[in-house]
Amino acid sequence: MKHARFIVEGREQSGTVVDGKIQSSSGKVYEESEIDVWLAPFKPNKMVGLALNYADHADELGLEKPKEPVLFIKPNSSIVGHKSPVYYPDGATYMHYENELAVVIGKEGRNIKKEDAMDYVKGYTIANDVTVRDFVNNMYRPPVRAKGHDTFGPMGPYFVDKEDIPDVNNIELRSYVNGELRQQGNTKDLIYGIEELIEFISSFMTLEENDVIWTGTPKGISHVYPGDHVRLEIDYLGALENDILDGRTDQVAAGGAESAKTNS
């Protein structure tokens, strides 16, 4: 089942997709076009990101494949929903999308074994790990400034139950900019799969309900500019769309921060 959070008729609501329409928890049915604001499809707890988790992406950046998962924390203040703007920071010279399968944890666990890992997963969503490459110097320096700006964490449009994905280790990811296919990959090419990541992360960190693991992006990143429209697709999960807007003025940057707060 697909789940959504949104604002319509002046209030925040949640619902599920039924026959292509969104049925709110109150029973009222909406067309997607009637949604005023799409929120992140659930309220995340902590968010753990993966760098260089596809071999082809490491190759395109001229970096070695990591000997163990390379992690960073994605701040919750970066979250925005489907169709919300992403603001291009003042002074940035290279900003890009990163299409990622986001794994949502369903229950608390520590020292989880790989063979039990999927018992701790409740579902998946699409995440865009927006990055300013200017601020990534090497993979051993946490890229907080590169990835932590307000609006740099689009998620959605839906949260999809794990039971609805036939084989999460073999699904396609596609990224379009202004309708042009720029990025394509498959989760079968992850260096560290979902089970391995859960085992590794939980070996030193308690995983809790609604924690999110951003599993990394495949080859195909490219510069995006103010005015561009970005569409990320993952099989079974739908399509996450966001426009890139210019954040150079204080007024627009403040609007970006407010948008992030609204969508978290």
N, C-alpha and C positions, 0 to 999 in steps of 0.2 A: 504494500500500500504506500502511496505517496502522501506525505504530510506537508502542510504549509502553515506559515504565520504571516499575517498581513494586516493592513489597516484599510477598512472600508466603512462607510457610513459613520466616520468620525471616531471609530474605536478599534483597538487591537483585537484581532480574532485569530483563531486557529481552525484548521479544517483538513479535510482529506479530498483527494481527487476521485470523483465518481463519474464515469462516463464522460470524461473530458472536461468536467466542470468541477468547481471547488465547493464542497458542501461544508459549511461552517459547523462548529460544535453545537450551535443552536438549531441546526437543521436547515437554515436558509442556504440556497444554492446561488452561486455567483459564476458568471463567465470570467475567464482570466482578464478580459478587457475591462471588467468592472472594478478590479483591484486598484485602489488608490496608491498604496505603498506596499511593496513586498519587503518583508523582514527576513532576516536569517531564519531558516525553517525550524530552528530550535534555539534555545539559549545555551551556548557552549559554556562548559567549565573551562579548564585550561586547554590550550592548543599547542601541540608539539609538531614542529615542521621538520621535514627531511631535506637536506641538501644533497645533490648529486646521487640520486637514487635510481637513475637510469644511466646505463653505460654510454648510450649515444649522446646524452646531454653533457656528461663529463667530457666526452671527446670533443664536442663542439666548443667547449670552453677551454680546451687544452689542459685539462686537469686529470690527475690520476684517479682511478676508482678508489674510493675510500676503503680502508681495511676493516672498518666497523661503521655502523650508521652515524652520519654526521647530523646532529640535532640542533635545533634552535627553538625558542619560544616565540610564537606569533601572538602579539598582544590583542586582547579582545576589543580594545578600542579601535582596531582597524576594521572591524566587521561592518559591512553594508550588505544589503540584499540585492536580489535580482532587479535590474533596471535602475538601480541607484547610481549616481555619478561617481566616478573615480577621478580624483583631482591630481593633475600633473604638478609636481612641486616646482617652486621657483628655483632656477639654477640647475635643474637636472638635465643631463645631456643624453642619457639612455635609460628609458623606462620601458619595461616589458611585462607582459602577462606570463603566468605559469599555470597551465591547466593541470589540476591535481584531483585525484580521487581522495576524498576526505572520509576517514573511517571514524565512526561514532561509537564510543564505548558505552555498554549498557549496564555494567555493574562493577563494583569495586573489586580490585584485585592487585596482588603484589606477588612477585616471583612466579608469574604465570608461565607454565610450560607451553612450548610451541604447539604441541598436540592438543592442548586445551584452549588455545588462544581464541578461536572463533566463537567459543561459548560466551566470551566477554564482549562480542560485537553485537550491536543492535541494528546498525544500518549504515547508510552511506549518503553523501551529498557531493556536489561539485564545489570546488574551491578554486579561487584565482589568487595565487600567491604573488600579487603585484610587487615588482622589485625595481628599484633604481640601481642599475649595475654600477654606477659611479662609486657607490659606497660599499662595494664588496671587494675587499682587498685580498683575502685568502680564506679558505674554508675553515680555518681554525679560529677565526675571529667571528663571534656571533653577529650575524648581519641584521642587527636590530634596526639600525638607521635605514638600511636598504629596504627592509620589508615591513617596518612598523608604523609607517605613516597612517594617519586617519584615512579611511576609505580604501586601504590597500589589502583588504580581506573580504572581497565579495564571496558570498556563499548562497547556494540555492539552485534553482528556485524551490526545490523540494528536498525533504529528507525521505529516503526510500528504505523500507524494511529489508533486512539482509535476505529474508526468505524469497524476496522477489527478484534476486539476482542469481541466475543459474550458475555462473562460475565467475566470481569476482576477480579471479586470477587470470582472466582472459576476456577483457572488455576493452573496446576501442575508445580513445580520447581524440578529439579533433578541436582545433582552435581556428577561428576565422576573424580576420580584421577587415572591416568594410566589405564583407562577403567573400574575401579571398582566403582560401585554405592556407594557413601558415604553419600549422603544427599538427602532427598525427603520431600516435603511439598506441601501445597496448600494455596493459598491466602485467602481461606475461613476461615483460622485459624488465620488471623491477629488479634491481640488484638485491635488495632485501625485501622479501614479501611481507604481507600483512602479519602472518603468524610469527615470523622472525622479529619484526619490529615490536610487536606486543611483548614477546619474551624479553627482548633487550631492554626496552624502556621500563618495563615493570620490575626488572632486576634491581633497580635503584630508586624507582619512583612509583608511588601508589597510583594506579589508574582508577579513576572514579567515573561515575555515570556522567555522560555528556562531555567527557574529555574527547578531544578530536585529534587524530593523527593525520597530518597532511603528508601524503606519501611520496611527494616529489613529482617532477615534471619531465617529460621526454624531450628529445631534440626538437628544435623548431622555434625557439624564442626569437622575437624580432621587436624592433623599436616601435612603440606606439606614441602618438602625438595627440594634443588637444584636437577634438573634432572627430577622432576615430571611434568606431563602434566595434566592440569586442564581443564575440559570441563563442562560448566554450560548450562543447557537447561531450557527454560521456554516455555510452550505451546504457539504456534502462533508467538513467537518472534525469534525462531531459536536457535543457539548454539554459545556461546562465549568461545573461546579456547585460553589458554595462557600457555606458558612453564615457569617454575620456574628456574631461573639461580642464580648462586652464585655471590653475590655482595660484597664479602669481600675485594677485592683489590680496590684501588683508581681508577684504570683504568676502571674496570667494573662498579663501582658505578657511575662514570662520564658518562659512556655510558647509564646507566639507566636514569639519569637525562635528557640526551639529547633525549632519546626515549620518555620520558614524554612530553617534549616540542614539539616534532614533532607531537605527537598524540593529542594534545589539540586543 
